[in-house]
């Protein structure tokens, strides 16, 4: 066997450089693609866990309790408003507070997927639309 000359090394290199470059590109694509896929799977797992928590009985029960509390607060504020002059600053403050609490109640009601009592259901239907206070609600007047 003879010695390998520099010309033979260069000839072999130029013959195989496209193969090595393609292999390097494929390896880089696999590494970057795997890294991106890992992030995607992690995000999907977080979304799945969030849905499980939001659909859990304890979370739904807490939302119903929040809705009941906010409905009672709206009723209490409405009662306070009956004894105040409509032209006063106190009336405007109570009205603004009632609107804020009613919006929170509508937001909580939009997340509830379990069966509600007829009173809760009718309150939401009369006052809420798409998770916020409806412009046609009697509370906005």
Backbone as a printed PyTorch tensor [residue, N CA C, xyz], in Angstrom:
tensor([[[  0.8220,  -1.1830,   0.0000],
         [  0.0000,   0.0000,   0.0000],
         [  0.8600,   1.2370,   0.0000]],

        [[  0.3550,   2.2250,  -0.7330],
         [  1.1370,   3.4430,  -0.8340],
         [  0.6630,   4.4890,   0.1680]],

        [[  1.4350,   5.4900,   0.2710],
         [  1.0830,   6.6040,   1.1560],
         [ -0.0440,   7.4320,   0.5380]],

        [[ -0.8380,   8.0490,   1.4190],
         [ -1.9230,   8.9260,   0.9680],
         [ -1.3360,  10.3160,   0.7810]],

        [[ -1.5750,  10.8660,  -0.3540],
         [ -1.0170,  12.1840,  -0.6610],
         [ -2.0200,  13.2730,  -0.2970]],

        [[ -1.5670,  14.4960,  -0.1030],
         [ -2.4720,  15.6030,   0.1790],
         [ -3.5100,  15.8000,  -0.9220]],

        [[ -3.1720,  15.5390,  -2.1370],
         [ -4.1400,  15.6830,  -3.2280],
         [ -5.2810,  14.6820,  -3.0870]],

        [[ -4.9620,  13.4770,  -2.6350],
         [ -6.0080,  12.4610,  -2.4340],
         [ -6.9370,  12.8480,  -1.2790]],

        [[ -6.3520,  13.4380,  -0.2120],
         [ -7.1620,  13.8940,   0.9270],
         [ -8.1180,  14.9860,   0.4740]],

        [[ -7.6170,  15.9750,  -0.2800],
         [ -8.4730,  17.0510,  -0.7780],
         [ -9.5480,  16.5210,  -1.7210]],

        [[ -9.2080,  15.5660,  -2.5480],
         [-10.1880,  14.9900,  -3.4750],
         [-11.2990,  14.2720,  -2.7000]],

        [[-10.9080,  13.5440,  -1.6480],
         [-11.9070,  12.8370,  -0.8390],
         [-12.7970,  13.8450,  -0.0890]],

        [[-12.1590,  14.9080,   0.4250],
         [-12.9320,  15.9320,   1.1320],
         [-13.9690,  16.5530,   0.2020]],

        [[-13.5610,  16.9850,  -0.9900],
         [-14.4930,  17.6400,  -1.8980],
         [-15.5420,  16.6830,  -2.4390]],

        [[-15.2440,  15.4160,  -2.4420],
         [-16.2130,  14.4320,  -2.8940],
         [-17.3200,  14.2460,  -1.8340]],

        [[-16.9640,  14.3530,  -0.5330],
         [-17.9110,  14.0690,   0.5390],
         [-18.4110,  15.3050,   1.2990]],

        [[-18.0270,  16.5110,   0.9740],
         [-18.3910,  17.6860,   1.7650],
         [-19.8920,  17.9510,   1.7870]],

        [[-20.6040,  17.6760,   0.6960],
         [-22.0590,  17.8790,   0.6680],
         [-22.7610,  16.9060,   1.6020]],

        [[-22.2610,  15.6950,   1.6750],
         [-22.8540,  14.6970,   2.5680],
         [-22.6760,  15.1350,   4.0190]],

        [[-21.4580,  15.5740,   4.3830],
         [-21.2030,  16.0090,   5.7600],
         [-22.0150,  17.2520,   6.1040]],

        [[-22.1210,  18.1790,   5.1910],
         [-22.8890,  19.3980,   5.4300],
         [-24.3810,  19.0790,   5.5840]],

        [[-24.8870,  18.1870,   4.7650],
         [-26.2900,  17.7770,   4.8670],
         [-26.5460,  17.0720,   6.1900]],

        [[-25.6390,  16.1950,   6.5940],
         [-25.7800,  15.4920,   7.8730],
         [-25.7660,  16.4810,   9.0270]],

        [[-24.8850,  17.4680,   8.9770],
         [-24.8210,  18.4870,  10.0190],
         [-26.1130,  19.2940,  10.0750]],

        [[-26.6690,  19.6420,   8.9290],
         [-27.9210,  20.3900,   8.8720],
         [-29.0800,  19.5620,   9.4390]],

        [[-29.1020,  18.2720,   9.1380],
         [-30.1610,  17.4000,   9.6520],
         [-30.0570,  17.2780,  11.1670]],

        [[-28.8490,  17.1100,  11.6710],
         [-28.6520,  17.0100,  13.1230],
         [-29.0930,  18.3040,  13.8090]],

        [[-28.7180,  19.4530,  13.2440],
         [-29.1250,  20.7420,  13.8090],
         [-30.6460,  20.8880,  13.7920]],

        [[-31.2780,  20.4830,  12.6990],
         [-32.7410,  20.5670,  12.6010],
         [-33.4110,  19.6670,  13.6330]],

        [[-32.8730,  18.4790,  13.8520],
         [-33.4380,  17.5720,  14.8530],
         [-33.2930,  18.1380,  16.2630]],

        [[-32.1500,  18.7200,  16.5540],
         [-31.9400,  19.2970,  17.8870],
         [-32.8870,  20.4720,  18.1260]],

        [[-32.9410,  21.3970,  17.1690],
         [-33.8120,  22.5690,  17.3170],
         [-35.2780,  22.1510,  17.3100]],

        [[-35.6350,  21.2290,  16.4320],
         [-37.0280,  20.7460,  16.3910],
         [-37.4210,  20.0490,  17.6790]],

        [[-36.5240,  19.2600,  18.2420],
         [-36.8220,  18.5940,  19.5170],
         [-36.9720,  19.5810,  20.6470]],

        [[-36.1340,  20.6080,  20.6470],
         [-36.2320,  21.6380,  21.6780],
         [-37.5720,  22.3610,  21.5820]],

        [[-37.9680,  22.7300,  20.3530],
         [-39.2540,  23.4090,  20.1490],
         [-40.4290,  22.4940,  20.5170]],

        [[-40.3280,  21.2280,  20.1560],
         [-41.3940,  20.2770,  20.4910],
         [-41.5230,  20.1360,  22.0030]],

        [[-40.4110,  20.1790,  22.7060],
         [-40.4600,  20.1030,  24.1670],
         [-41.2400,  21.2600,  24.7630]],

        [[-40.9990,  22.4610,  24.2440],
         [-41.7530,  23.6220,  24.7110],
         [-43.2350,  23.4760,  24.3770]],

        [[-43.5430,  22.9790,  23.1960],
         [-44.9380,  22.8160,  22.7960],
         [-45.6410,  21.8160,  23.7130]],

        [[-44.9860,  20.6680,  23.9820],
         [-45.5870,  19.6660,  24.8670],
         [-45.7700,  20.2090,  26.2810]],

        [[-44.8050,  20.9970,  26.7580],
         [-44.9350,  21.5930,  28.0900],
         [-46.1340,  22.5400,  28.1380]],

        [[-46.3130,  23.3390,  27.0980],
         [-47.4620,  24.2490,  27.0400],
         [-48.7800,  23.5030,  26.9940]],

        [[-48.8280,  22.4250,  26.2320],
         [-50.0490,  21.6300,  26.1590],
         [-50.3710,  20.9980,  27.5100]],

        [[-49.3480,  20.5770,  28.2230],
         [-49.5440,  19.9730,  29.5410],
         [-50.0910,  21.0050,  30.5260]],

        [[-49.5700,  22.2220,  30.4720],
         [-50.0720,  23.2890,  31.3450],
         [-51.5310,  23.5850,  31.0230]],

        [[-51.8690,  23.6690,  29.7460],
         [-53.2530,  23.9250,  29.3510],
         [-54.1840,  22.8140,  29.8320]],

        [[-53.7300,  21.5680,  29.7220],
         [-54.5510,  20.4380,  30.1640],
         [-54.7640,  20.4860,  31.6730]],

        [[-53.7090,  20.7670,  32.4190],
         [-53.8270,  20.8460,  33.8740],
         [-54.7400,  21.9950,  34.2880]],

        [[-54.6570,  23.1160,  33.5890],
         [-55.5200,  24.2590,  33.8940],
         [-56.9830,  23.9060,  33.6680]],

        [[-57.2680,  23.2200,  32.5620],
         [-58.6580,  22.8050,  32.3080],
         [-59.1430,  21.8380,  33.3750]],

        [[-58.2890,  20.9210,  33.8030],
         [-58.6870,  19.9780,  34.8510],
         [-59.0100,  20.7000,  36.1500]],

        [[-58.1850,  21.6810,  36.5010],
         [-58.4220,  22.4370,  37.7330],
         [-59.7090,  23.2420,  37.6220]],

        [[-59.9030,  23.9220,  36.4780],
         [-61.0890,  24.7630,  36.3190],
         [-62.3730,  23.9500,  36.2680]],

        [[-62.2850,  22.7120,  35.8460],
         [-63.4740,  21.8700,  35.7920],
         [-63.6650,  21.0470,  37.0630]],

        [[-62.7580,  21.1720,  38.0240],
         [-62.8710,  20.3910,  39.2490],
         [-64.0620,  20.8730,  40.0750]],

        [[-64.6010,  19.9850,  40.8590],
         [-65.7760,  20.2930,  41.6640],
         [-65.4870,  21.3910,  42.6870]],

        [[-64.3230,  21.3450,  43.3190],
         [-64.0160,  22.3480,  44.3380],
         [-63.8950,  23.7470,  43.7280]],

        [[-63.2870,  23.8410,  42.5590],
         [-63.1590,  25.1410,  41.8930],
         [-64.5400,  25.6570,  41.4800]],

        [[-65.3600,  24.7890,  40.9300],
         [-66.7010,  25.1940,  40.5100],
         [-67.5530,  25.5980,  41.7150]],

        [[-67.4290,  24.8750,  42.8120],
         [-68.1720,  25.2140,  44.0290],
         [-67.7330,  26.5720,  44.5590]],

        [[-66.4350,  26.8440,  44.5010],
         [-65.9350,  28.1520,  44.9310],
         [-66.4810,  29.2630,  44.0470]],

        [[-66.5750,  29.0180,  42.7400],
         [-67.1410,  30.0260,  41.8410],
         [-68.6130,  30.2930,  42.1620]],

        [[-69.3610,  29.2380,  42.4710],
         [-70.7740,  29.4200,  42.8210],
         [-70.8870,  30.2180,  44.1150]],

        [[-70.0090,  29.9380,  45.0830],
         [-70.0080,  30.7020,  46.3350],
         [-69.6760,  32.1630,  46.0710]],

        [[-68.7080,  32.4060,  45.2020],
         [-68.3460,  33.7730,  44.8450],
         [-69.5290,  34.4650,  44.1770]],

        [[-70.1950,  33.7660,  43.2690],
         [-71.3590,  34.3380,  42.5860],
         [-72.4440,  34.6970,  43.5920]],

        [[-72.7360,  33.7890,  44.5190],
         [-73.7670,  34.0530,  45.5310],
         [-73.4120,  35.2650,  46.3840]],

        [[-72.1500,  35.3480,  46.7850],
         [-71.6960,  36.4680,  47.6110],
         [-71.8180,  37.7890,  46.8530]],

        [[-71.4180,  37.7850,  45.5910],
         [-71.4920,  39.0180,  44.8040],
         [-72.9300,  39.4040,  44.4870]],

        [[-73.8060,  38.4100,  44.2760],
         [-75.2290,  38.7200,  44.0730],
         [-75.8140,  39.3550,  45.3330]],

        [[-75.4360,  38.8460,  46.4980],
         [-75.9160,  39.4180,  47.7580],
         [-75.3830,  40.8310,  47.9490]],

        [[-74.1410,  41.0570,  47.5630],
         [-73.5610,  42.4020,  47.6760],
         [-74.2800,  43.3800,  46.7570]],

        [[-74.5910,  42.9510,  45.5330],
         [-75.3390,  43.8050,  44.6020],
         [-76.7020,  44.1500,  45.1890]],

        [[-77.3700,  43.1820,  45.7730],
         [-78.6800,  43.4310,  46.3900],
         [-78.5560,  44.4000,  47.5590]],

        [[-77.5070,  44.2330,  48.3690],
         [-77.2800,  45.1210,  49.5080],
         [-77.0150,  46.5560,  49.0410]],

        [[-76.2090,  46.7100,  48.0230],
         [-75.9070,  48.0530,  47.5000],
         [-77.1620,  48.6790,  46.8990]],

        [[-77.9680,  47.8680,  46.2060],
         [-79.2200,  48.3790,  45.6260],
         [-80.1450,  48.8780,  46.7310]],

        [[-80.1870,  48.1470,  47.8330],
         [-81.0040,  48.5650,  48.9760],
         [-80.4890,  49.8880,  49.5440]],

        [[-79.1880,  50.0400,  49.6270],
         [-78.6110,  51.2970,  50.1210],
         [-78.9320,  52.4550,  49.1710]],

        [[-78.9440,  52.1800,  47.8820],
         [-79.2070,  53.2160,  46.8930],
         [-80.6410,  53.7350,  46.9910]],

        [[-81.5860,  52.8940,  47.4650],
         [-82.9790,  53.3110,  47.5730],
         [-83.1650,  54.4550,  48.5650]],

        [[-82.2950,  54.5530,  49.5650],
         [-82.4350,  55.5980,  50.5750],
         [-81.6010,  56.8360,  50.2990]],

        [[-81.0150,  56.9500,  49.1180],
         [-80.1250,  58.0670,  48.8090],
         [-80.6780,  58.8280,  47.6090]],

        [[-80.4970,  60.1480,  47.6280],
         [-80.9540,  60.9860,  46.5190],
         [-80.1530,  60.6580,  45.2540]],

        [[-80.8470,  60.5620,  44.1180],
         [-80.1940,  60.2200,  42.8500],
         [-79.1850,  61.2860,  42.4050]],

        [[-79.3220,  62.4900,  42.9070],
         [-78.4400,  63.5750,  42.4880],
         [-77.1670,  63.6440,  43.3420]],

        [[-77.0810,  62.8510,  44.3940],
         [-75.9450,  62.9640,  45.3110],
         [-74.7210,  62.1870,  44.8090]],

        [[-73.5690,  62.5740,  45.3400],
         [-72.3280,  61.8810,  45.0160],
         [-72.3390,  60.4720,  45.5970]],

        [[-72.9800,  60.3080,  46.7460],
         [-73.0430,  58.9800,  47.3680],
         [-73.7930,  57.9980,  46.4640]],

        [[-74.8440,  58.4570,  45.8130],
         [-75.5940,  57.6050,  44.8830],
         [-74.6980,  57.1810,  43.7130]],

        [[-73.9390,  58.1360,  43.1730],
         [-73.0330,  57.8170,  42.0630],
         [-71.9620,  56.8180,  42.4960]],

        [[-71.4490,  56.9820,  43.7020],
         [-70.4410,  56.0480,  44.2110],
         [-71.0250,  54.6500,  44.4010]],

        [[-72.2180,  54.5870,  44.9780],
         [-72.8680,  53.2790,  45.1810],
         [-73.1760,  52.6110,  43.8390]],

        [[-73.6070,  53.3970,  42.8610],
         [-73.9210,  52.8520,  41.5430],
         [-72.6510,  52.2790,  40.8950]],

        [[-71.5480,  53.0090,  40.9960],
         [-70.2830,  52.5350,  40.4270],
         [-69.8190,  51.2550,  41.1230]],

        [[-69.9750,  51.2220,  42.4360],
         [-69.5870,  50.0090,  43.1840],
         [-70.4600,  48.8270,  42.7670]],

        [[-71.7610,  49.0730,  42.6230],
         [-72.6860,  48.0070,  42.2180],
         [-72.3350,  47.4810,  40.8260]],

        [[-71.9980,  48.3700,  39.9060],
         [-71.6170,  47.9350,  38.5640],
         [-70.3460,  47.0860,  38.6040]],

        [[-69.3740,  47.4810,  39.4170],
         [-68.1330,  46.7140,  39.5310],
         [-68.3640,  45.3240,  40.0930]],

        [[-69.1550,  45.2380,  41.1390],
         [-69.4480,  43.9350,  41.7460],
         [-70.2600,  43.0710,  40.7790]],

        [[-71.2000,  43.6810,  40.0770],
         [-72.0140,  42.9260,  39.1140],
         [-71.1450,  42.3870,  37.9710]],

        [[-70.1630,  43.1700,  37.5250],
         [-69.2420,  42.6860,  36.4830],
         [-68.4410,  41.4770,  36.9700]],

        [[-67.9880,  41.5440,  38.2210],
         [-67.2570,  40.4050,  38.7920],
         [-68.1570,  39.1710,  38.8860]],

        [[-69.4170,  39.3880,  39.2570],
         [-70.3560,  38.2710,  39.3410],
         [-70.5820,  37.6560,  37.9560]],

        [[-70.6980,  38.4920,  36.9430],
         [-70.8800,  37.9860,  35.5770],
         [-69.6530,  37.2050,  35.1130]],

        [[-68.4660,  37.6920,  35.4580],
         [-67.2360,  36.9910,  35.0800],
         [-67.1620,  35.6270,  35.7660]],

        [[-67.5330,  35.5770,  37.0310],
         [-67.5370,  34.2960,  37.7500],
         [-68.5980,  33.3660,  37.1570]],

        [[-69.7650,  33.9170,  36.8530],
         [-70.8510,  33.1060,  36.3000],
         [-70.5090,  32.5040,  34.9510]],

        [[-69.7010,  33.2000,  34.1620],
         [-69.3230,  32.6900,  32.8430],
         [-68.4060,  31.4810,  32.9410]],

        [[-67.7110,  31.3170,  34.0520],
         [-66.7860,  30.2010,  34.2280],
         [-67.4540,  28.9630,  34.8150]],

        [[-68.6790,  29.1170,  35.2950],
         [-69.3660,  28.0120,  35.9740],
         [-69.9460,  27.0560,  34.9480]],

        [[-69.6280,  25.7610,  35.1090],
         [-70.1580,  24.7600,  34.1860],
         [-71.0830,  23.7740,  34.9000]],

        [[-71.1930,  23.8720,  36.2240],
         [-72.0860,  22.9680,  36.9460],
         [-73.4760,  23.5890,  37.0060]],

        [[-74.4280,  22.8100,  37.4300],
         [-75.8190,  23.2540,  37.4800],
         [-75.9980,  24.3240,  38.5580]],

        [[-76.6660,  25.4180,  38.1690],
         [-76.9420,  26.5080,  39.0910],
         [-78.3810,  26.4380,  39.5760]],

        [[-78.6460,  27.1110,  40.6810],
         [-80.0150,  27.1890,  41.1720],
         [-80.8240,  28.0630,  40.2060]],

        [[-82.1400,  27.9300,  40.2100],
         [-82.9480,  28.7650,  39.3100],
         [-82.7400,  30.2640,  39.5410]],

        [[-82.5480,  30.6650,  40.7990],
         [-82.3350,  32.0810,  41.0980],
         [-81.0230,  32.5910,  40.5260]],

        [[-79.9650,  31.7980,  40.6760],
         [-78.6650,  32.1870,  40.1170],
         [-78.7310,  32.2570,  38.5930]],

        [[-79.3550,  31.2480,  38.0270],
         [-79.4580,  31.1880,  36.5680],
         [-80.2420,  32.3740,  36.0150]],

        [[-81.3640,  32.7090,  36.6400],
         [-82.1770,  33.8260,  36.1390],
         [-81.4590,  35.1610,  36.3450]],

        [[-80.6920,  35.3100,  37.4540],
         [-79.9370,  36.5490,  37.6730],
         [-78.8850,  36.7200,  36.5790]],

        [[-78.1700,  35.6490,  36.2750],
         [-77.1540,  35.7170,  35.2250],
         [-77.7910,  36.0110,  33.8660]],

        [[-78.9080,  35.3650,  33.5890],
         [-79.5720,  35.5840,  32.3000],
         [-80.0810,  37.0250,  32.1770]],

        [[-80.5430,  37.6100,  33.2830],
         [-81.0880,  38.9680,  33.2450],
         [-80.0100,  40.0440,  33.2030]],

        [[-78.8260,  39.7370,  33.7330],
         [-77.8240,  40.7920,  33.9040],
         [-76.5280,  40.6120,  33.1200]],

        [[-76.2740,  39.4300,  32.6140],
         [-74.9590,  39.1660,  32.0270],
         [-75.0620,  38.7260,  30.5690]],

        [[-74.0030,  39.0320,  29.8260],
         [-73.8830,  38.5720,  28.4410],
         [-72.4050,  38.3600,  28.1550]],

        [[-72.0390,  37.1550,  27.7640],
         [-70.6690,  36.8180,  27.3760],
         [-69.6530,  37.1260,  28.4800]],

        [[-70.0270,  36.8710,  29.7180],
         [-69.0920,  37.0170,  30.8290],
         [-68.9160,  38.4250,  31.3530]],

        [[-69.7310,  39.3520,  30.8890],
         [-69.6610,  40.7160,  31.4160],
         [-71.0680,  41.2570,  31.6110]],

        [[-71.1590,  42.3850,  32.2280],
         [-72.4660,  42.9770,  32.5060],
         [-73.1170,  43.4140,  31.1980]],

        [[-74.3360,  42.9990,  30.9900],
         [-75.0650,  43.3180,  29.7680],
         [-75.5380,  44.7770,  29.7820]],

        [[-75.4440,  45.4600,  28.6550],
         [-75.9560,  46.8400,  28.6040],
         [-77.4630,  46.9180,  28.8620]],

        [[-78.1710,  45.8160,  28.6220],
         [-79.6260,  45.8260,  28.8450],
         [-79.9840,  45.4230,  30.2650]],

        [[-79.0000,  45.2320,  31.1390],
         [-79.2590,  44.8380,  32.5170],
         [-79.9560,  45.9680,  33.2770]],

        [[-80.8900,  45.6280,  34.1390],
         [-81.5280,  46.6700,  34.9670],
         [-80.5290,  47.3530,  35.9000]],

        [[-79.3960,  46.7100,  36.1600],
         [-78.3990,  47.2950,  37.0550],
         [-77.6610,  48.4770,  36.4190]],

        [[-77.6880,  48.5930,  35.0980],
         [-76.9710,  49.6810,  34.4370],
         [-77.7920,  50.9590,  34.3650]],

        [[-79.0410,  50.8830,  34.7560],
         [-79.9230,  52.0610,  34.6830],
         [-79.9180,  52.8560,  35.9460]]])
